[in-house]
Amino acid sequence: MNIYDKANELAEELKKSEEVLNLRKASKKIVDNKTNQKILEDFRKIQMDAYSENMKYGKVSEETMKKFKDIGSVISANPSVNEYIQSEQKFTIMWQKILKVLNDAIGIDFSFGEDKANK
């Protein structure tokens, strides 16, 4: 069996995984609803703002933290968006673990030039 066969096996297993099935189900509730799409879009923008601020200044501004708190209240009140974000987080954790297994198998440190003290 070659490596591509194994990759296809992994793909088939992923399709059947609880994380992917739940994410697909939750995703449908976002795609089919403009309000849910807007909430998620706003959340993503705030996430990116926070990430950019943290990278640029080493911290997130109080204004952005307030936006996070406010959007958090909106998300908590919206079961569909809340379910989607939770499903996405669970999938992301699984995906990161899979990537770690694959990266460990390769045996190469791909973090060239990164500040090792921050790890």
Biopython code that builds the backbone (N, CA, C, O; Angstrom):
import numpy as np
from Bio.PDB.StructureBuilder import StructureBuilder

atoms = [
    (1, "MET", "N", (0.853, -1.179, 0.000)),
    (1, "MET", "CA", (0.000, 0.000, 0.000)),
    (1, "MET", "C", (0.897, 1.240, 0.000)),
    (1, "MET", "O", (1.865, 1.309, 0.757)),
    (2, "ASN", "N", (0.573, 2.218, -0.849)),
    (2, "ASN", "CA", (1.408, 3.407, -0.908)),
    (2, "ASN", "C", (0.847, 4.528, -0.018)),
    (2, "ASN", "O", (-0.241, 4.414, 0.547)),
    (3, "ILE", "N", (1.603, 5.577, 0.081)),
    (3, "ILE", "CA", (1.255, 6.682, 0.985)),
    (3, "ILE", "C", (-0.071, 7.345, 0.588)),
    (3, "ILE", "O", (-0.804, 7.817, 1.457)),
    (4, "TYR", "N", (-0.385, 7.386, -0.703)),
    (4, "TYR", "CA", (-1.624, 8.005, -1.156)),
    (4, "TYR", "C", (-2.838, 7.170, -0.763)),
    (4, "TYR", "O", (-3.906, 7.709, -0.473)),
    (5, "ASP", "N", (-2.667, 5.867, -0.757)),
    (5, "ASP", "CA", (-3.740, 4.991, -0.283)),
    (5, "ASP", "C", (-4.024, 5.269, 1.195)),
    (5, "ASP", "O", (-5.179, 5.335, 1.616)),
    (6, "LYS", "N", (-2.958, 5.431, 1.968)),
    (6, "LYS", "CA", (-3.114, 5.732, 3.397)),
    (6, "LYS", "C", (-3.778, 7.100, 3.588)),
    (6, "LYS", "O", (-4.618, 7.264, 4.473)),
    (7, "ALA", "N", (-3.407, 8.072, 2.769)),
    (7, "ALA", "CA", (-4.025, 9.401, 2.850)),
    (7, "ALA", "C", (-5.520, 9.310, 2.542)),
    (7, "ALA", "O", (-6.335, 9.970, 3.186)),
    (8, "ASN", "N", (-5.867, 8.490, 1.558)),
    (8, "ASN", "CA", (-7.285, 8.300, 1.236)),
    (8, "ASN", "C", (-8.022, 7.590, 2.367)),
    (8, "ASN", "O", (-9.183, 7.893, 2.641)),
    (9, "GLU", "N", (-7.344, 6.642, 3.026)),
    (9, "GLU", "CA", (-7.942, 5.983, 4.190)),
    (9, "GLU", "C", (-8.214, 6.987, 5.295)),
    (9, "GLU", "O", (-9.282, 6.980, 5.907)),
    (10, "LEU", "N", (-7.232, 7.857, 5.546)),
    (10, "LEU", "CA", (-7.406, 8.896, 6.565)),
    (10, "LEU", "C", (-8.575, 9.807, 6.192)),
    (10, "LEU", "O", (-9.381, 10.168, 7.050)),
    (11, "ALA", "N", (-8.666, 10.173, 4.934)),
    (11, "ALA", "CA", (-9.766, 11.027, 4.479)),
    (11, "ALA", "C", (-11.118, 10.365, 4.731)),
    (11, "ALA", "O", (-12.061, 11.020, 5.176)),
    (12, "GLU", "N", (-11.209, 9.089, 4.451)),
    (12, "GLU", "CA", (-12.464, 8.363, 4.683)),
    (12, "GLU", "C", (-12.810, 8.311, 6.167)),
    (12, "GLU", "O", (-13.974, 8.455, 6.542)),
    (13, "GLU", "N", (-11.803, 8.106, 7.007)),
    (13, "GLU", "CA", (-12.027, 8.082, 8.453)),
    (13, "GLU", "C", (-12.442, 9.454, 8.961)),
    (13, "GLU", "O", (-13.307, 9.570, 9.830)),
    (14, "LEU", "N", (-11.821, 10.488, 8.415)),
    (14, "LEU", "CA", (-12.195, 11.854, 8.806)),
    (14, "LEU", "C", (-13.664, 12.134, 8.494)),
    (14, "LEU", "O", (-14.381, 12.709, 9.313)),
    (15, "LYS", "N", (-14.101, 11.726, 7.312)),
    (15, "LYS", "CA", (-15.492, 11.947, 6.912)),
    (15, "LYS", "C", (-16.476, 11.354, 7.907)),
    (15, "LYS", "O", (-17.565, 11.891, 8.107)),
    (16, "LYS", "N", (-16.092, 10.247, 8.532)),
    (16, "LYS", "CA", (-16.980, 9.535, 9.453)),
    (16, "LYS", "C", (-16.786, 9.952, 10.908)),
    (16, "LYS", "O", (-17.544, 9.533, 11.782)),
    (17, "SER", "N", (-15.782, 10.768, 11.167)),
    (17, "SER", "CA", (-15.483, 11.118, 12.561)),
    (17, "SER", "C", (-16.592, 11.989, 13.150)),
    (17, "SER", "O", (-17.250, 12.758, 12.449)),
    (18, "GLU", "N", (-16.772, 11.843, 14.436)),
    (18, "GLU", "CA", (-17.786, 12.620, 15.155)),
    (18, "GLU", "C", (-17.527, 14.117, 15.007)),
    (18, "GLU", "O", (-18.464, 14.900, 14.852)),
    (19, "GLU", "N", (-16.262, 14.512, 15.056)),
    (19, "GLU", "CA", (-15.916, 15.929, 14.946)),
    (19, "GLU", "C", (-16.344, 16.515, 13.598)),
    (19, "GLU", "O", (-16.898, 17.613, 13.544)),
    (20, "VAL", "N", (-16.090, 15.793, 12.527)),
    (20, "VAL", "CA", (-16.456, 16.276, 11.193)),
    (20, "VAL", "C", (-17.971, 16.241, 10.996)),
    (20, "VAL", "O", (-18.550, 17.183, 10.457)),
    (21, "LEU", "N", (-18.601, 15.171, 11.427)),
    (21, "LEU", "CA", (-20.059, 15.077, 11.287)),
    (21, "LEU", "C", (-20.756, 16.199, 12.047)),
    (21, "LEU", "O", (-21.691, 16.810, 11.530)),
    (22, "ASN", "N", (-20.314, 16.473, 13.259)),
    (22, "ASN", "CA", (-20.908, 17.551, 14.051)),
    (22, "ASN", "C", (-20.641, 18.916, 13.429)),
    (22, "ASN", "O", (-21.517, 19.780, 13.428)),
    (23, "LEU", "N", (-19.441, 19.112, 12.905)),
    (23, "LEU", "CA", (-19.110, 20.383, 12.273)),
    (23, "LEU", "C", (-19.950, 20.607, 11.015)),
    (23, "LEU", "O", (-20.419, 21.719, 10.773)),
    (24, "ARG", "N", (-20.139, 19.566, 10.221)),
    (24, "ARG", "CA", (-20.984, 19.695, 9.020)),
    (24, "ARG", "C", (-22.420, 20.059, 9.394)),
    (24, "ARG", "O", (-23.027, 20.942, 8.790)),
    (25, "LYS", "N", (-22.946, 19.369, 10.392)),
    (25, "LYS", "CA", (-24.310, 19.625, 10.846)),
    (25, "LYS", "C", (-24.441, 21.070, 11.347)),
    (25, "LYS", "O", (-25.392, 21.768, 10.995)),
    (26, "ALA", "N", (-23.497, 21.505, 12.157)),
    (26, "ALA", "CA", (-23.537, 22.866, 12.696)),
    (26, "ALA", "C", (-23.324, 23.898, 11.589)),
    (26, "ALA", "O", (-23.917, 24.976, 11.622)),
    (27, "SER", "N", (-22.492, 23.573, 10.621)),
    (27, "SER", "CA", (-22.206, 24.474, 9.507)),
    (27, "SER", "C", (-23.459, 24.759, 8.682)),
    (27, "SER", "O", (-23.664, 25.881, 8.219)),
    (28, "LYS", "N", (-24.285, 23.748, 8.503)),
    (28, "LYS", "CA", (-25.525, 23.921, 7.722)),
    (28, "LYS", "C", (-26.413, 25.001, 8.343)),
    (28, "LYS", "O", (-27.069, 25.760, 7.629)),
    (29, "LYS", "N", (-26.428, 25.064, 9.681)),
    (29, "LYS", "CA", (-27.252, 26.063, 10.365)),
    (29, "LYS", "C", (-26.688, 27.472, 10.195)),
    (29, "LYS", "O", (-27.399, 28.457, 10.395)),
    (30, "ILE", "N", (-25.440, 27.565, 9.834)),
    (30, "ILE", "CA", (-24.835, 28.873, 9.569)),
    (30, "ILE", "C", (-25.097, 29.270, 8.121)),
    (30, "ILE", "O", (-25.539, 30.384, 7.841)),
    (31, "VAL", "N", (-24.822, 28.357, 7.218)),
    (31, "VAL", "CA", (-24.960, 28.629, 5.782)),
    (31, "VAL", "C", (-26.392, 29.001, 5.415)),
    (31, "VAL", "O", (-26.615, 29.832, 4.534)),
    (32, "ASP", "N", (-27.357, 28.390, 6.087)),
    (32, "ASP", "CA", (-28.765, 28.612, 5.753)),
    (32, "ASP", "C", (-29.389, 29.834, 6.436)),
    (32, "ASP", "O", (-30.596, 30.049, 6.324)),
    (33, "ASN", "N", (-28.585, 30.636, 7.142)),
    (33, "ASN", "CA", (-29.158, 31.735, 7.911)),
    (33, "ASN", "C", (-28.229, 32.948, 7.864)),
    (33, "ASN", "O", (-27.109, 32.902, 8.373)),
    (34, "LYS", "N", (-28.704, 34.032, 7.247)),
    (34, "LYS", "CA", (-27.892, 35.244, 7.078)),
    (34, "LYS", "C", (-27.498, 35.870, 8.415)),
    (34, "LYS", "O", (-26.389, 36.388, 8.548)),
    (35, "THR", "N", (-28.385, 35.830, 9.399)),
    (35, "THR", "CA", (-28.077, 36.392, 10.718)),
    (35, "THR", "C", (-26.926, 35.628, 11.355)),
    (35, "THR", "O", (-26.001, 36.231, 11.900)),
    (36, "ASN", "N", (-26.981, 34.297, 11.287)),
    (36, "ASN", "CA", (-25.904, 33.474, 11.837)),
    (36, "ASN", "C", (-24.592, 33.739, 11.117)),
    (36, "ASN", "O", (-23.533, 33.780, 11.744)),
    (37, "GLN", "N", (-24.658, 33.918, 9.805)),
    (37, "GLN", "CA", (-23.455, 34.220, 9.030)),
    (37, "GLN", "C", (-22.836, 35.536, 9.497)),
    (37, "GLN", "O", (-21.619, 35.639, 9.652)),
    (38, "LYS", "N", (-23.676, 36.528, 9.717)),
    (38, "LYS", "CA", (-23.192, 37.853, 10.145)),
    (38, "LYS", "C", (-22.551, 37.773, 11.529)),
    (38, "LYS", "O", (-21.498, 38.369, 11.754)),
    (39, "ILE", "N", (-23.168, 37.050, 12.451)),
    (39, "ILE", "CA", (-22.607, 36.902, 13.796)),
    (39, "ILE", "C", (-21.235, 36.243, 13.705)),
    (39, "ILE", "O", (-20.281, 36.701, 14.334)),
    (40, "LEU", "N", (-21.138, 35.189, 12.938)),
    (40, "LEU", "CA", (-19.871, 34.475, 12.791)),
    (40, "LEU", "C", (-18.828, 35.352, 12.096)),
    (40, "LEU", "O", (-17.656, 35.342, 12.473)),
    (41, "GLU", "N", (-19.244, 36.094, 11.103)),
    (41, "GLU", "CA", (-18.350, 37.015, 10.404)),
    (41, "GLU", "C", (-17.811, 38.074, 11.376)),
    (41, "GLU", "O", (-16.618, 38.378, 11.369)),
    (42, "ASP", "N", (-18.691, 38.629, 12.206)),
    (42, "ASP", "CA", (-18.268, 39.623, 13.199)),
    (42, "ASP", "C", (-17.291, 39.011, 14.194)),
    (42, "ASP", "O", (-16.295, 39.635, 14.560)),
    (43, "PHE", "N", (-17.577, 37.792, 14.627)),
    (43, "PHE", "CA", (-16.697, 37.092, 15.556)),
    (43, "PHE", "C", (-15.315, 36.900, 14.947)),
    (43, "PHE", "O", (-14.306, 37.142, 15.609)),
    (44, "ARG", "N", (-15.262, 36.468, 13.691)),
    (44, "ARG", "CA", (-13.983, 36.254, 12.999)),
    (44, "ARG", "C", (-13.184, 37.557, 12.891)),
    (44, "ARG", "O", (-11.965, 37.566, 13.059)),
    (45, "LYS", "N", (-13.883, 38.643, 12.611)),
    (45, "LYS", "CA", (-13.199, 39.933, 12.501)),
    (45, "LYS", "C", (-12.577, 40.320, 13.838)),
    (45, "LYS", "O", (-11.434, 40.775, 13.884)),
    (46, "ILE", "N", (-13.311, 40.142, 14.904)),
    (46, "ILE", "CA", (-12.782, 40.467, 16.231)),
    (46, "ILE", "C", (-11.600, 39.553, 16.562)),
    (46, "ILE", "O", (-10.606, 40.007, 17.130)),
    (47, "GLN", "N", (-11.702, 38.272, 16.211)),
    (47, "GLN", "CA", (-10.586, 37.337, 16.418)),
    (47, "GLN", "C", (-9.324, 37.828, 15.698)),
    (47, "GLN", "O", (-8.232, 37.831, 16.266)),
    (48, "MET", "N", (-9.496, 38.238, 14.451)),
    (48, "MET", "CA", (-8.351, 38.705, 13.666)),
    (48, "MET", "C", (-7.773, 39.992, 14.242)),
    (48, "MET", "O", (-6.555, 40.165, 14.300)),
    (49, "ASP", "N", (-8.655, 40.890, 14.667)),
    (49, "ASP", "CA", (-8.188, 42.131, 15.296)),
    (49, "ASP", "C", (-7.367, 41.813, 16.546)),
    (49, "ASP", "O", (-6.298, 42.385, 16.759)),
    (50, "ALA", "N", (-7.876, 40.900, 17.365)),
    (50, "ALA", "CA", (-7.171, 40.526, 18.598)),
    (50, "ALA", "C", (-5.821, 39.896, 18.270)),
    (50, "ALA", "O", (-4.815, 40.215, 18.905)),
    (51, "TYR", "N", (-5.796, 39.012, 17.290)),
    (51, "TYR", "CA", (-4.551, 38.366, 16.892)),
    (51, "TYR", "C", (-3.542, 39.404, 16.398)),
    (51, "TYR", "O", (-2.370, 39.370, 16.773)),
    (52, "SER", "N", (-4.009, 40.320, 15.557)),
    (52, "SER", "CA", (-3.122, 41.357, 15.009)),
    (52, "SER", "C", (-2.577, 42.246, 16.116)),
    (52, "SER", "O", (-1.383, 42.548, 16.141)),
    (53, "GLU", "N", (-3.437, 42.664, 17.024)),
    (53, "GLU", "CA", (-2.995, 43.506, 18.136)),
    (53, "GLU", "C", (-1.977, 42.769, 18.995)),
    (53, "GLU", "O", (-0.965, 43.341, 19.400)),
    (54, "ASN", "N", (-2.246, 41.515, 19.269)),
    (54, "ASN", "CA", (-1.341, 40.729, 20.102)),
    (54, "ASN", "C", (0.025, 40.573, 19.430)),
    (54, "ASN", "O", (1.059, 40.654, 20.093)),
    (55, "MET", "N", (0.024, 40.352, 18.123)),
    (55, "MET", "CA", (1.287, 40.204, 17.399)),
    (55, "MET", "C", (2.035, 41.538, 17.339)),
    (55, "MET", "O", (3.261, 41.572, 17.449)),
    (56, "LYS", "N", (1.301, 42.625, 17.166)),
    (56, "LYS", "CA", (1.926, 43.936, 17.002)),
    (56, "LYS", "C", (2.366, 44.545, 18.328)),
    (56, "LYS", "O", (3.459, 45.102, 18.425)),
    (57, "TYR", "N", (1.508, 44.439, 19.363)),
    (57, "TYR", "CA", (1.759, 45.136, 20.622)),
    (57, "TYR", "C", (2.038, 44.206, 21.807)),
    (57, "TYR", "O", (2.402, 44.665, 22.889)),
    (58, "GLY", "N", (1.866, 42.903, 21.597)),
    (58, "GLY", "CA", (2.084, 41.968, 22.684)),
    (58, "GLY", "C", (0.908, 41.855, 23.633)),
    (58, "GLY", "O", (0.991, 41.178, 24.658)),
    (59, "LYS", "N", (-0.180, 42.513, 23.297)),
    (59, "LYS", "CA", (-1.399, 42.442, 24.114)),
    (59, "LYS", "C", (-2.595, 42.854, 23.270)),
    (59, "LYS", "O", (-2.450, 43.402, 22.177)),
    (60, "VAL", "N", (-3.776, 42.578, 23.801)),
    (60, "VAL", "CA", (-5.025, 42.917, 23.123)),
    (60, "VAL", "C", (-5.610, 44.132, 23.833)),
    (60, "VAL", "O", (-5.620, 44.200, 25.062)),
    (61, "SER", "N", (-6.097, 45.088, 23.048)),
    (61, "SER", "CA", (-6.628, 46.327, 23.620)),
    (61, "SER", "C", (-7.906, 46.077, 24.415)),
    (61, "SER", "O", (-8.609, 45.088, 24.209)),
    (62, "GLU", "N", (-8.183, 46.996, 25.322)),
    (62, "GLU", "CA", (-9.413, 46.906, 26.114)),
    (62, "GLU", "C", (-10.638, 46.989, 25.210)),
    (62, "GLU", "O", (-11.644, 46.323, 25.456)),
    (63, "GLU", "N", (-10.552, 47.801, 24.173)),
    (63, "GLU", "CA", (-11.668, 47.940, 23.229)),
    (63, "GLU", "C", (-11.980, 46.600, 22.548)),
    (63, "GLU", "O", (-13.141, 46.209, 22.434)),
    (64, "THR", "N", (-10.946, 45.915, 22.107)),
    (64, "THR", "CA", (-11.151, 44.621, 21.459)),
    (64, "THR", "C", (-11.654, 43.593, 22.460)),
    (64, "THR", "O", (-12.501, 42.765, 22.125)),
    (65, "MET", "N", (-11.143, 43.636, 23.681)),
    (65, "MET", "CA", (-11.631, 42.714, 24.721)),
    (65, "MET", "C", (-13.115, 42.956, 24.992)),
    (65, "MET", "O", (-13.866, 42.006, 25.209)),
    (66, "LYS", "N", (-13.542, 44.220, 24.980)),
    (66, "LYS", "CA", (-14.964, 44.528, 25.166)),
    (66, "LYS", "C", (-15.778, 43.981, 24.003)),
    (66, "LYS", "O", (-16.865, 43.439, 24.201)),
    (67, "LYS", "N", (-15.257, 44.122, 22.798)),
    (67, "LYS", "CA", (-15.944, 43.566, 21.628)),
    (67, "LYS", "C", (-16.087, 42.051, 21.759)),
    (67, "LYS", "O", (-17.131, 41.489, 21.428)),
    (68, "PHE", "N", (-15.030, 41.393, 22.246)),
    (68, "PHE", "CA", (-15.091, 39.944, 22.467)),
    (68, "PHE", "C", (-16.186, 39.597, 23.474)),
    (68, "PHE", "O", (-16.960, 38.662, 23.269)),
    (69, "LYS", "N", (-16.238, 40.354, 24.551)),
    (69, "LYS", "CA", (-17.249, 40.107, 25.575)),
    (69, "LYS", "C", (-18.651, 40.300, 24.995)),
    (69, "LYS", "O", (-19.550, 39.493, 25.232)),
    (70, "ASP", "N", (-18.821, 41.377, 24.235)),
    (70, "ASP", "CA", (-20.131, 41.667, 23.641)),
    (70, "ASP", "C", (-20.552, 40.588, 22.638)),
    (70, "ASP", "O", (-21.691, 40.122, 22.663)),
    (71, "ILE", "N", (-19.634, 40.197, 21.762)),
    (71, "ILE", "CA", (-19.983, 39.171, 20.771)),
    (71, "ILE", "C", (-20.179, 37.827, 21.463)),
    (71, "ILE", "O", (-20.966, 37.001, 21.001)),
    (72, "GLY", "N", (-19.473, 37.606, 22.560)),
    (72, "GLY", "CA", (-19.660, 36.384, 23.338)),
    (72, "GLY", "C", (-21.078, 36.270, 23.862)),
    (72, "GLY", "O", (-21.656, 35.183, 23.879)),
    (73, "SER", "N", (-21.638, 37.393, 24.289)),
    (73, "SER", "CA", (-23.031, 37.406, 24.760)),
    (73, "SER", "C", (-23.990, 37.077, 23.622)),
    (73, "SER", "O", (-24.959, 36.339, 23.804)),
    (74, "VAL", "N", (-23.709, 37.634, 22.451)),
    (74, "VAL", "CA", (-24.550, 37.378, 21.277)),
    (74, "VAL", "C", (-24.471, 35.898, 20.900)),
    (74, "VAL", "O", (-25.487, 35.264, 20.614)),
    (75, "ILE", "N", (-23.249, 35.356, 20.903)),
    (75, "ILE", "CA", (-23.054, 33.944, 20.543)),
    (75, "ILE", "C", (-23.732, 33.031, 21.552)),
    (75, "ILE", "O", (-24.369, 32.048, 21.174)),
    (76, "SER", "N", (-23.600, 33.350, 22.831)),
    (76, "SER", "CA", (-24.233, 32.528, 23.874)),
    (76, "SER", "C", (-25.747, 32.484, 23.721)),
    (76, "SER", "O", (-26.385, 31.485, 24.055)),
    (77, "ALA", "N", (-26.313, 33.565, 23.220)),
    (77, "ALA", "CA", (-27.758, 33.635, 23.044)),
    (77, "ALA", "C", (-28.228, 32.995, 21.741)),
    (77, "ALA", "O", (-29.430, 32.885, 21.499)),
    (78, "ASN", "N", (-27.286, 32.575, 20.905)),
    (78, "ASN", "CA", (-27.632, 31.986, 19.613)),
    (78, "ASN", "C", (-27.141, 30.542, 19.575)),
    (78, "ASN", "O", (-25.963, 30.299, 19.315)),
    (79, "PRO", "N", (-28.028, 29.583, 19.830)),
    (79, "PRO", "CA", (-27.603, 28.174, 19.901)),
    (79, "PRO", "C", (-26.903, 27.664, 18.641)),
    (79, "PRO", "O", (-25.976, 26.860, 18.740)),
    (80, "SER", "N", (-27.321, 28.109, 17.477)),
    (80, "SER", "CA", (-26.721, 27.618, 16.234)),
    (80, "SER", "C", (-25.275, 28.069, 16.083)),
    (80, "SER", "O", (-24.407, 27.269, 15.733)),
    (81, "VAL", "N", (-25.014, 29.348, 16.345)),
    (81, "VAL", "CA", (-23.648, 29.866, 16.228)),
    (81, "VAL", "C", (-22.775, 29.278, 17.339)),
    (81, "VAL", "O", (-21.621, 28.919, 17.105)),
    (82, "ASN", "N", (-23.323, 29.184, 18.523)),
    (82, "ASN", "CA", (-22.604, 28.611, 19.655)),
    (82, "ASN", "C", (-22.204, 27.165, 19.345)),
    (82, "ASN", "O", (-21.064, 26.769, 19.588)),
    (83, "GLU", "N", (-23.134, 26.388, 18.814)),
    (83, "GLU", "CA", (-22.855, 24.997, 18.447)),
    (83, "GLU", "C", (-21.773, 24.915, 17.381)),
    (83, "GLU", "O", (-20.892, 24.058, 17.441)),
    (84, "TYR", "N", (-21.846, 25.817, 16.404)),
    (84, "TYR", "CA", (-20.853, 25.819, 15.336)),
    (84, "TYR", "C", (-19.457, 26.088, 15.891)),
    (84, "TYR", "O", (-18.512, 25.370, 15.566)),
    (85, "ILE", "N", (-19.323, 27.113, 16.721)),
    (85, "ILE", "CA", (-18.014, 27.473, 17.264)),
    (85, "ILE", "C", (-17.454, 26.350, 18.126)),
    (85, "ILE", "O", (-16.262, 26.050, 18.054)),
    (86, "GLN", "N", (-18.298, 25.729, 18.937)),
    (86, "GLN", "CA", (-17.838, 24.609, 19.753)),
    (86, "GLN", "C", (-17.418, 23.420, 18.880)),
    (86, "GLN", "O", (-16.404, 22.775, 19.144)),
    (87, "SER", "N", (-18.205, 23.139, 17.841)),
    (87, "SER", "CA", (-17.858, 22.034, 16.926)),
    (87, "SER", "C", (-16.564, 22.321, 16.190)),
    (87, "SER", "O", (-15.736, 21.430, 15.998)),
    (88, "GLU", "N", (-16.397, 23.558, 15.785)),
    (88, "GLU", "CA", (-15.183, 23.957, 15.087)),
    (88, "GLU", "C", (-13.956, 23.807, 15.997)),
    (88, "GLU", "O", (-12.902, 23.351, 15.554)),
    (89, "GLN", "N", (-14.100, 24.189, 17.249)),
    (89, "GLN", "CA", (-12.992, 24.058, 18.199)),
    (89, "GLN", "C", (-12.608, 22.592, 18.400)),
    (89, "GLN", "O", (-11.424, 22.258, 18.444)),
    (90, "LYS", "N", (-13.597, 21.729, 18.521)),
    (90, "LYS", "CA", (-13.317, 20.295, 18.705)),
    (90, "LYS", "C", (-12.622, 19.724, 17.467)),
    (90, "LYS", "O", (-11.688, 18.931, 17.581)),
    (91, "PHE", "N", (-13.089, 20.135, 16.286)),
    (91, "PHE", "CA", (-12.437, 19.678, 15.058)),
    (91, "PHE", "C", (-10.996, 20.181, 14.998)),
    (91, "PHE", "O", (-10.090, 19.432, 14.634)),
    (92, "THR", "N", (-10.786, 21.435, 15.350)),
    (92, "THR", "CA", (-9.453, 22.032, 15.297)),
    (92, "THR", "C", (-8.485, 21.304, 16.222)),
    (92, "THR", "O", (-7.329, 21.085, 15.858)),
    (93, "ILE", "N", (-8.935, 20.934, 17.396)),
    (93, "ILE", "CA", (-8.088, 20.179, 18.333)),
    (93, "ILE", "C", (-7.695, 18.841, 17.712)),
    (93, "ILE", "O", (-6.529, 18.448, 17.756)),
    (94, "MET", "N", (-8.676, 18.142, 17.134)),
    (94, "MET", "CA", (-8.386, 16.868, 16.487)),
    (94, "MET", "C", (-7.397, 17.069, 15.337)),
    (94, "MET", "O", (-6.441, 16.306, 15.200)),
    (95, "TRP", "N", (-7.624, 18.086, 14.517)),
    (95, "TRP", "CA", (-6.782, 18.341, 13.354)),
    (95, "TRP", "C", (-5.353, 18.677, 13.777)),
    (95, "TRP", "O", (-4.399, 18.225, 13.144)),
    (96, "GLN", "N", (-5.200, 19.460, 14.832)),
    (96, "GLN", "CA", (-3.867, 19.798, 15.329)),
    (96, "GLN", "C", (-3.133, 18.550, 15.810)),
    (96, "GLN", "O", (-1.925, 18.420, 15.608)),
    (97, "LYS", "N", (-3.854, 17.640, 16.439)),
    (97, "LYS", "CA", (-3.235, 16.390, 16.894)),
    (97, "LYS", "C", (-2.786, 15.542, 15.705)),
    (97, "LYS", "O", (-1.714, 14.937, 15.735)),
    (98, "ILE", "N", (-3.613, 15.504, 14.661)),
    (98, "ILE", "CA", (-3.238, 14.760, 13.454)),
    (98, "ILE", "C", (-1.995, 15.373, 12.822)),
    (98, "ILE", "O", (-1.073, 14.650, 12.444)),
    (99, "LEU", "N", (-1.962, 16.688, 12.705)),
    (99, "LEU", "CA", (-0.800, 17.361, 12.124)),
    (99, "LEU", "C", (0.455, 17.132, 12.957)),
    (99, "LEU", "O", (1.546, 16.993, 12.404)),
    (100, "LYS", "N", (0.313, 17.093, 14.274)),
    (100, "LYS", "CA", (1.463, 16.821, 15.135)),
    (100, "LYS", "C", (2.014, 15.417, 14.871)),
    (100, "LYS", "O", (3.227, 15.230, 14.778)),
    (101, "VAL", "N", (1.129, 14.447, 14.753)),
    (101, "VAL", "CA", (1.564, 13.078, 14.453)),
    (101, "VAL", "C", (2.331, 13.059, 13.134)),
    (101, "VAL", "O", (3.396, 12.448, 13.041)),
    (102, "LEU", "N", (1.792, 13.723, 12.122)),
    (102, "LEU", "CA", (2.441, 13.733, 10.810)),
    (102, "LEU", "C", (3.772, 14.490, 10.847)),
    (102, "LEU", "O", (4.769, 14.031, 10.289)),
    (103, "ASN", "N", (3.781, 15.647, 11.504)),
    (103, "ASN", "CA", (5.030, 16.411, 11.607)),
    (103, "ASN", "C", (6.091, 15.647, 12.386)),
    (103, "ASN", "O", (7.266, 15.663, 12.021)),
    (104, "ASP", "N", (5.677, 14.978, 13.462)),
    (104, "ASP", "CA", (6.624, 14.182, 14.244)),
    (104, "ASP", "C", (7.209, 13.051, 13.397)),
    (104, "ASP", "O", (8.387, 12.718, 13.528)),
    (105, "ALA", "N", (6.391, 12.469, 12.535)),
    (105, "ALA", "CA", (6.861, 11.375, 11.681)),
    (105, "ALA", "C", (7.908, 11.861, 10.678)),
    (105, "ALA", "O", (8.836, 11.132, 10.331)),
    (106, "ILE", "N", (7.746, 13.088, 10.222)),
    (106, "ILE", "CA", (8.697, 13.652, 9.260)),
    (106, "ILE", "C", (10.036, 13.897, 9.934)),
    (106, "ILE", "O", (11.092, 13.696, 9.335)),
    (107, "GLY", "N", (9.983, 14.334, 11.190)),
    (107, "GLY", "CA", (11.208, 14.525, 11.959)),
    (107, "GLY", "C", (12.004, 15.760, 11.603)),
    (107, "GLY", "O", (13.220, 15.796, 11.794)),
    (108, "ILE", "N", (11.326, 16.776, 11.086)),
    (108, "ILE", "CA", (11.992, 18.034, 10.743)),
    (108, "ILE", "C", (11.311, 19.154, 11.524)),
    (108, "ILE", "O", (10.083, 19.227, 11.569)),
    (109, "ASP", "N", (12.104, 20.017, 12.133)),
    (109, "ASP", "CA", (11.576, 21.174, 12.844)),
    (109, "ASP", "C", (11.354, 22.280, 11.815)),
    (109, "ASP", "O", (12.311, 22.843, 11.283)),
    (110, "PHE", "N", (10.088, 22.586, 11.539)),
    (110, "PHE", "CA", (9.751, 23.579, 10.516)),
    (110, "PHE", "C", (9.693, 25.004, 11.068)),
    (110, "PHE", "O", (9.236, 25.913, 10.375)),
    (111, "SER", "N", (10.145, 25.207, 12.293)),
    (111, "SER", "CA", (10.041, 26.535, 12.916)),
    (111, "SER", "C", (11.309, 27.358, 12.727)),
    (111, "SER", "O", (11.682, 28.124, 13.615)),
    (112, "PHE", "N", (11.962, 27.214, 11.607)),
    (112, "PHE", "CA", (13.187, 27.971, 11.339)),
    (112, "PHE", "C", (12.937, 29.460, 11.525)),
    (112, "PHE", "O", (11.955, 30.005, 11.021)),
    (113, "GLY", "N", (13.816, 30.096, 12.239)),
    (113, "GLY", "CA", (13.736, 31.543, 12.399)),
    (113, "GLY", "C", (12.770, 32.000, 13.469)),
    (113, "GLY", "O", (12.742, 33.187, 13.792)),
    (114, "GLU", "N", (11.974, 31.099, 14.033)),
    (114, "GLU", "CA", (11.047, 31.506, 15.090)),
    (114, "GLU", "C", (11.812, 31.663, 16.382)),
    (114, "GLU", "O", (12.838, 31.017, 16.593)),
    (115, "ASP", "N", (11.310, 32.521, 17.242)),
    (115, "ASP", "CA", (11.917, 32.746, 18.541)),
    (115, "ASP", "C", (11.578, 31.567, 19.438)),
    (115, "ASP", "O", (10.431, 31.418, 19.859)),
    (116, "LYS", "N", (12.555, 30.737, 19.733)),
    (116, "LYS", "CA", (12.346, 29.520, 20.527)),
    (116, "LYS", "C", (11.973, 29.833, 21.984)),
    (116, "LYS", "O", (11.385, 28.996, 22.669)),
    (117, "ALA", "N", (12.314, 31.034, 22.451)),
    (117, "ALA", "CA", (12.001, 31.409, 23.834)),
    (117, "ALA", "C", (10.497, 31.561, 24.050)),
    (117, "ALA", "O", (10.016, 31.424, 25.174)),
    (118, "ASN", "N", (9.761, 31.839, 22.990)),
    (118, "ASN", "CA", (8.306, 32.027, 23.094)),
    (118, "ASN", "C", (7.558, 30.729, 23.016)),
    (118, "ASN", "O", (6.328, 30.732, 23.061)),
    (119, "LYS", "N", (8.241, 29.631, 22.903)),
    (119, "LYS", "CA", (7.578, 28.332, 22.782)),
    (119, "LYS", "C", (7.522, 27.629, 24.095)),
    (119, "LYS", "O", (6.996, 26.519, 24.178)),
]
sb = StructureBuilder()
sb.init_structure("model")
sb.init_model(0)
sb.init_chain("A")
sb.init_seg("    ")
for serial, (resi, resn, name, xyz) in enumerate(atoms, 1):
    if name == "N":
        sb.init_residue(resn, " ", resi, " ")
    sb.init_atom(name, np.array(xyz, "f"), 0.0, 1.0, " ", f" {name:<3s}", serial, name[0])
structure = sb.get_structure()
